[in-house]
Amino acid sequence: MVVDIGRLKRTGEPRSLDLAITNRDLALGQSVCNMNRPARAQVRLAVAGDAVRVAGAVKADLQVSCSRCLKPVDWSLNKEFDLEYHPVPEVSREGEEIELEFGDLTVGFYRNEQLDVGASVGEQIVLELPMKPVCKESCEGLCDQCGQDLNEGSCSCSGRPLDPRLAMLADLKLKMNRKQ
């Protein structure tokens, strides 16, 4: 949902929004995550000069893929956020660089007096996605040779071929085991 910042400045009143974020809004493939139902977000926008404060909370029920066996894993999100947006800095000539201070790294920017609040909320969801979700800590994953789910049973692959670059380490391991 795109909000007209100019209108918000004219009224001077904060604005509250109730948003529904769908899979399509996130623009992520279903292999990354799939929403069981639209995420709900309660957002409050307030303007102070050119700065826009976007504060609220988002709740989502997602399904992500286990990073080991690729089975679906249910994952819930309940996150509060407090963001600040400023107009995009003016650049007087093409290629000019703008130096950012450390505090600027937590600030977002809007352009043409418009801010896409839905995209801001979607970004909060994406930032909270686990990097390597697992269905359970003891997940064995898939055989790297045949693809068998090792949680369901062992595979029939004969010994794993050794990468020739690691042959010296395998020899060292054998020697160390013999000494013990």
C-alpha positions in Angstrom: 0.0 0.0 0.0 1.5 3.3 -1.1 0.9 6.2 1.3 0.9 9.9 0.1 3.4 11.6 2.5 2.4 15.0 1.3 -1.2 14.4 2.4 0.0 13.1 5.7 2.1 16.3 6.2 -0.9 18.5 5.4 -3.2 16.8 7.9 -0.5 16.5 10.5 -2.4 13.6 12.0 -1.0 10.1 12.4 -2.5 7.4 10.3 -3.2 3.9 11.3 -3.4 1.0 8.8 -4.4 -2.6 8.9 -2.5 -4.5 6.2 -2.7 -8.0 4.8 0.6 -9.2 3.2 0.4 -12.1 0.7 3.0 -14.4 -0.9 2.8 -12.2 -4.0 3.6 -9.1 -2.0 6.8 -10.7 -0.7 7.8 -11.7 -4.2 9.7 -14.8 -2.9 9.5 -18.2 -4.6 7.5 -20.9 -2.8 10.8 -22.8 -2.4 11.9 -20.0 0.0 8.6 -19.6 2.0 4.9 -20.0 1.6 2.3 -18.2 3.7 -0.4 -20.4 5.1 -2.6 -17.3 5.1 -1.9 -13.6 4.6 0.2 -11.9 7.2 -1.5 -9.2 9.3 0.2 -5.9 10.2 -1.0 -3.1 12.3 0.9 0.0 11.3 0.9 3.6 12.5 2.5 6.4 10.4 3.5 9.8 11.9 5.2 12.7 10.3 7.7 15.1 11.9 9.1 17.5 9.4 10.3 15.4 6.4 10.8 12.3 8.6 8.1 9.6 8.6 8.0 7.1 11.5 6.4 3.8 10.7 5.8 1.7 13.8 3.7 -1.4 14.3 3.6 -5.2 14.5 3.3 -8.0 12.0 2.1 -11.6 12.6 2.6 -14.3 10.0 2.3 -18.1 9.7 4.8 -19.3 7.1 6.0 -22.6 5.8 9.7 -22.8 5.0 11.7 -25.7 3.7 14.1 -27.6 5.9 17.6 -26.9 4.8 18.6 -30.5 5.3 15.8 -32.7 4.0 13.6 -30.1 2.2 10.4 -31.0 4.0 8.0 -28.2 4.9 8.4 -26.6 8.3 5.8 -24.4 9.9 7.2 -21.2 11.3 5.5 -18.3 13.0 6.5 -14.7 13.2 5.3 -12.0 15.7 7.5 -9.0 15.4 7.3 -5.3 16.4 9.1 -2.7 14.4 9.9 1.0 14.5 11.3 2.4 11.3 12.2 5.9 10.1 12.1 7.2 6.5 13.4 10.4 5.0 13.3 11.9 1.5 15.9 10.6 -0.9 18.9 13.0 -0.7 19.2 15.4 -3.7 22.2 14.7 -5.9 23.4 17.8 -7.8 25.3 15.9 -10.5 25.3 12.3 -11.8 27.8 10.0 -10.1 28.1 12.2 -7.0 28.6 10.2 -3.9 26.7 10.9 -0.7 28.5 10.0 2.6 26.4 8.1 5.1 26.8 8.3 8.8 26.4 5.3 11.0 22.9 6.4 12.1 21.9 6.7 8.5 22.1 2.9 8.1 18.9 2.5 10.1 17.0 5.0 8.0 15.0 4.2 4.9 14.2 6.6 2.1 11.1 7.6 0.2 10.8 9.3 -3.2 8.2 11.7 -4.7 6.3 12.1 -1.4 5.3 8.4 -1.5 6.1 5.5 0.7 5.2 1.9 0.1 4.3 0.7 3.6 3.4 -2.8 2.3 7.0 -3.2 1.0 8.3 -2.0 4.3 6.3 -4.6 6.3 7.2 -7.3 3.8 10.9 -6.4 4.3 10.4 -7.0 8.0 9.1 -10.5 7.3 11.9 -11.4 5.0 14.5 -10.1 7.5 13.1 -12.5 10.1 13.2 -15.6 7.9 15.6 -18.2 9.4 18.7 -18.7 7.3 18.9 -22.4 7.7 15.6 -23.7 9.0 15.5 -27.4 10.2 12.5 -29.6 10.8 14.3 -31.0 13.9 17.8 -30.8 15.2 18.4 -34.5 14.6 17.4 -34.2 10.9 19.8 -36.4 8.9 19.1 -34.7 5.6 19.4 -36.2 2.1 22.1 -38.4 0.8 24.4 -36.3 -1.4 24.8 -39.2 -3.9 21.3 -40.5 -4.5 19.0 -38.0 -2.7 17.5 -40.6 -0.3 15.9 -39.0 2.8 18.2 -40.4 5.5 15.5 -39.8 8.1 13.4 -42.5 6.5 16.2 -45.0 6.2 19.7 -45.5 4.9 20.5 -45.5 1.3 22.2 -48.2 -0.8 25.0 -46.0 -2.0 28.4 -47.8 -1.7 31.1 -45.9 0.0 31.2 -42.2 -0.8 33.8 -41.3 -3.4 36.6 -39.3 -1.8 37.5 -35.9 -3.3 41.1 -36.3 -4.3 41.9 -32.9 -2.8 41.0 -34.4 0.6 42.9 -37.7 0.3 45.8 -36.5 2.4 43.4 -35.6 5.2 41.8 -39.0 5.1 45.3 -40.6 5.3 46.1 -38.4 8.3 42.8 -39.4 10.0 43.7 -43.1 9.5 47.2 -42.6 11.0 45.8 -40.7 14.0 43.2 -43.5 14.6 45.9 -46.2 14.6 48.0 -44.3 17.2 45.0 -44.2 19.6 
